[in-house]
């Protein structure tokens, strides 16, 4: 690399299942000059290395933050990683379960929502805060009770949908989702979950594929807004 070449920044994502990846969000960060890698967090993960990391992303999970019997001991490692990122000035982007982990790590809590949200949800944007208008894809059954000092950016009748805590951003929806990833979710059990909620996994997959170009453009605006407010 030439001596005057710009140094690429580093984004590290925590995932909880092999079928998950940063998807549209990761590709957007790459276009913004980031190298992106992914760490699978398990009970065998003693710590997460944050050396040289500029952005920490936390992806979704089939479990709930408060469901300690199912989640396992790794949740303590993950919450401590988020707190270390905050102390080190590393911006955190929490997605769905990741937003709930961010909320919990920073002093809030998570509880069951009144109902499951599955599919595309229209949300009002907040241009001054870098939050584009929806629709955004949702797949969750929990809600965040935000800590003192958090700023709500979007909510609907079910829950808080987006919030800021300092330089950090939590979103209850899944900006990362693309058709390839959702197909893996279906194979891993989401098809049965969708059917239990009265939805067709096959139809959801087709809709995600059809919306992918527009969703990618929204994600670019979301990522740019996040970075602009993250001092990175």
Order of alpha helices (4+ residues) and beta strands (2+ residues): beta-alpha-beta-beta-alpha-alpha-beta-alpha-beta-beta-beta-beta-beta-alpha-alpha-alpha
